[in-house]
């Protein structure tokens, strides 16, 4: 019996140790700032960070002096598309997870394991907004044109293009009337999550970010 308990204890420790190291690494990476001081002055492009507690979206203007997103996406890709929408949000994640988990209550162990540990296709989730409600789940920012150019390039480089160089909508996948999904580059894993993708975009655009985080809390920590 003692031998069995010893094996059980060692098995539990072997299982928990990688998780402990992962969480400690995430904590350390989250509190180390990147691009803490911005060198840009003409901060005229409004952008927003939106969080639901587990996932972060980066929201930008549909039209700006840098880019009109109407030239990239088309009205036909959304069930509802009108001039009332002023902003478009970008999120990245696992395609199968998006398909099977429209609500967190729909999450199951098989989907979570497949999304995190198997090399499965990714998708971009784009959602239109008329206005942004500012609350504890929202961070409102202003960035320069140069920063926004970098951010736009980051978004565009994430789309999986077809042979003709066009973005590829995922057919018959919507959460509501104002969103659409697109095939994307990359594959989600424990070290590159939806929040890591957002954080990497902030770093590329020379915006405040953390060294590394798999969680939305790490991003929001840099914007108290």
C-alpha angles and dihedrals in degrees: 000000000000090000091052092049090049091052090047092050092048091047092052091048092049089051096045099042096072090046091050092049090047093052093046090050090049091051094049093044091049096055096047107090126219124196090008093163118047119213093198123102108179098072102171106134113091116217132170138206113215124190134185090191096268106037132044128210126193112217123200136172116279089220126032140142088269102050144350105218089202086078091059103038124038134221091242091065091066129059090219121030123159142147089259090079112090103170139043125206126213126206131165131206150124114316096218090048089053091049098049103031112053087148127032088238087067093061117116133181095253093054092046092050094046093048095048104037108027125070099246130158121278131219139201117229114208121189129183122226131192092200138347118247108218114222140125089296093055133072116193116205140171122215136180126258090252091054092047091051088058091047093049090049089051092052094045093048090056095060115098104230128209124233090279093053096255127136114253120226116210104241122237096003119123135137094197141350095279104050138077138183128225133193109258141192122256135031129256119244136155091277097043110044132158088271093048088055091054092045091051089052091053090050093050091051091050091245125141110282141147127258092251137338137167090193135071090230090067091058094046091048089069091056106053 
